Amino acid sequence: MVLDALRSGAALGRGAAGRAAGLSRATAAAALRPVAGAPDRALALARYRDVAGRYDALTATGDPYRRRAVAALELRPGETVLDVGCGTGLNFGALRAAVGPRGGLIGIEQCPEMLARAEERSRAAGSCATLVEAAAEDARVAVRADAALLCGTHDIVRSEGALRNVLRQVRPGGRVVAGGAKWAPWWQPGGAALNLWTWQVNRPYVTTFEGFDRPWSLLEDIVDDVEVDEVLAGGGYIATARLPAE
C-alpha cells in the first residue's frame, strides 16, 4: 500500500500549495510523531490479515509504480528474482514476463492470508511462483537469486536484520530494487499537505514512519552502490542497488 496513493497524494500536494503555506513543519511533525518507532512484525501481520481480502482493490492505482520498480531491476530471461513482501502477488505477472518461463520467481510473505491470494494469482496466471511463508528477517531460499524486489515494503527496508537477510539470498553482483512512498521535501510548495496525505493513506499499512524522509538509508549503509530516483513530486522513490562482485 505504500506506493498506492502517491498519484493522488502528489496531485493533492500540488493543488494545496495555498493551504500548505499556513501549515508549519512543526505542526505537521506533531501529527506524524506517534508512529516513529521500530517496525512491529506482529502488528503488521495483524493488519495485513485484516486487509487481505480487499488489498488488490485498495492498491489498484499503484500498478504503474510497481511496474516501474520491476523495470528498474533490469531482469534478463532465465534469471531468478525474489519478490520480498510479495503480498497478494501483484508483481508476479511483470516479474515472470521479465525472467521468462525458464527463470525463477520466488515470493516471500509473512502473512498467510496474503500468501494464499498470491498462490491463487500465480496458479490462475501461470506465473509458477515458488512461495515462502516467512518474515523477511527469517526467510531462506534454496538458490542464490540474481535480483530482489522490495516494493511498497517500508517496514522491511527499515529493518537492518531483514535487509541483511535478503541480501544474503542474492548472488554477488546481483541487483536489489526498493521502492515506495516517502516524505516530500517540506520546503516545496504543497509539501506539507502532500506529506499529511501520505501519512493518512499509509498509516494502516506501515507500523512505523521512522526513516520516511530517506527510506533507502539502511540499504545505503550496507551496499555502496545505490542510486535513488525520487518520483511523484518527491513523494515516492525507487532505489537501485548493485551488490559487490566477489
N, C-alpha and C positions, 0 to 999 in steps of 0.2 A: 504493500500500500504506500510505501514511502515515495514512490515515483508518481503515484497515480492521480494526484490533483495538481500537479505542477503547472499544467497549462492554464487551468482555471485560476490558480494562485498567481501566476505571472500576470495574467490579464487584470486580476484584481489589484495587484500592486501598481501596475501602470495607470489604471483608471482611478486609483485612490490617492494620487500624489497630494492633492489638496488636503484631504483628511489626514494623511500621514504626517503632513508638515507640523501638525499640532500634537503629534504623538511622540513623546520623547523616548530615547533609547532606555532610560531608566524605567519608564512606565511599562514598556514592552518587556524588558528583562524581568521585572517583578512578576509579570504574568507567567513567564516561562520558567521561573526558578523552581517550581515544585517538582519538576521531573528532570533532575540533573545528576543522578547517582549512577552507579554501575548497572549494566544490563541485568535484568532479572529473568532468568530462564523459565522459572515456574510460572511467573506472571505472563510471559509471552506465550507459553504453551496453553494456558487457560484462555487467553484472548483469542488465539487462532482456532482453538477448538470451538469457541462460540461463533466465530465468523465464517468458518469453513464453507458452509452451505451457501453463503452469499458472496464469497470472496471474488469470484470471477466477474459477477455483475458490478460489484463495487469498484473494481480495478480496471474496467474495460478501457478507460481513457488513457491508461498507461502504456498501451501496446506500442505506440511509436517510439517511446523511450526505451522500452525493453528491447526492441529490435535494434536500436542504435547501440545499446550496450553489447548485444550479441555481435554486431558487426565489428565493434572495436576489438574483439578477440582475434580477428583475422584467422579464423579456423580454416583448416585445409581438409579435404577428403581423406578419410582414414584415421584422423586424429581422435583422441579420447578427451572428452570435456566433462568437468564436474559442474553441475548446477547446484550451488550451495545455498541452502534455504530455498529450495525449489518450489515450496508451496504446493499449489494445485497443478504445477507443470505448465504454466503459461508460456515459458520459454522453450518448451520441448520441440515444437514444430520448427522454429528458426534454427535451433541448435542441430537438430537432426538433418535439416536441409544443408547445413554448412559442413558437417562431417561425413555426410553420405551414408549409404547402407552398410559400409564396412567399418565405419567409425564407431566409437564408443560414446554412450551418453549415460551418465550416472547422476541421479538426483539424490540429494541429501536433504532430509527434512525431519525435524524432531516431532512434529505434530501428526499423530496417526490419522486424524480426520482429514487433514490437508493431503497427506500422502495417499490416502485411499482415492481421492479425487484425481491425484496425479496418475495413479495407476490406471484409472478408468480412461483418462485422457490419452495416455500412452497406448493403451490397448486399442482404443477406438481409432486413433490416428495412425497406428502402426509405427510409433516412434521407437519402440523396442528399448525403452529406458530401463536401466538397472536401478532399482530404488533401495535406498539405505535409510532406515528409520533410526536416526541418531541426531543428537545435538552436534553442532559444528565442532565443538571442543573435543568430542569423543569419537567422531566418525572415522572409520577405517575402510579403505577400498583395496581391492586385490591388485590393482595396477597403478603405476605412476602415470597420472594424466598429463596431457600436453598443455591443458589450459583449465582455468577455473573461473566461473562467473559468480559474482555476489551482487545480485540485482535487487534493489529495494530491501536490503538486509542490514539496516543501521545497527541493530543490537549485535550482529555478528562482527561487523567491521570495527566496532568499538570494544571488542573483546580480544585482547592480545593472545590469550590462550586459544581462542577459536581461529584467529588468523594464522598463528604458527602451526596449528594442526592442519589446516587446509593447505598451507604452503608445503608441508611435508609430503602431501599426496600428489604434488606436481613435480614433474621432472626438472632437472637443471636446464635452464634456458627456456622454460615454459612461460606462459603468459597468464596474467590474472587481471580481470576487469571487475571493478566495483563501481556501482552507480546508484544514485538515489537522490533524495532531497537534501537540502542544506539551507542554512540561513543565507539570505541575500545580504549584500553589504548594507549596513544600517544607514549609511550616509546617502545612498542613492534615492532619488525621488520614488516614493511608494515602497521603499524597502521595509519599513516597519509594518505597514499594512500587509505586505506580502508575507512577512515572517509570522505575523499573528495568524494569518490564514493557514500557512504551512503547519504551524503548531496545532491549530484546531483540527485540521484534517488528519494529521498523522498521529496524534496522541493516542487514539485507540489501538494503534498497531506497533508502536515502539514503546519500550519500557524506560527509555532514557533519551534525553536530548543532549546529553554530555557529548562534546565534540562536534556539535551540529554545525559549527562555523567552518570546520575543516574535517569532515568525517574520514578522510583518507589519511590522516596524520599518523595513525598507528601503522598502517601499511607502509608509509613513507619511512618510518623509523626502522622497519625490518628489511625493506628492499630499497636499494639505492636508486634503481632506475624506475621512477614513477612519473608519468605525465598526467596532468589534470586538465580536463576541458570543462569549464563551467558553462552551463546552459540555462536557458529559460530565465533570463534577466538575473542570473546569479542565484536562482532558487533551486538549482539542481547541478549535478556534476557527474562526469564519467572519468574515473581514474584508471589508467592503464599501466600495469607494471610488468616488467620482464625479469625473471629470476636469473641470477648469475649462472653461467655455464660452468661446469666442473672442469 
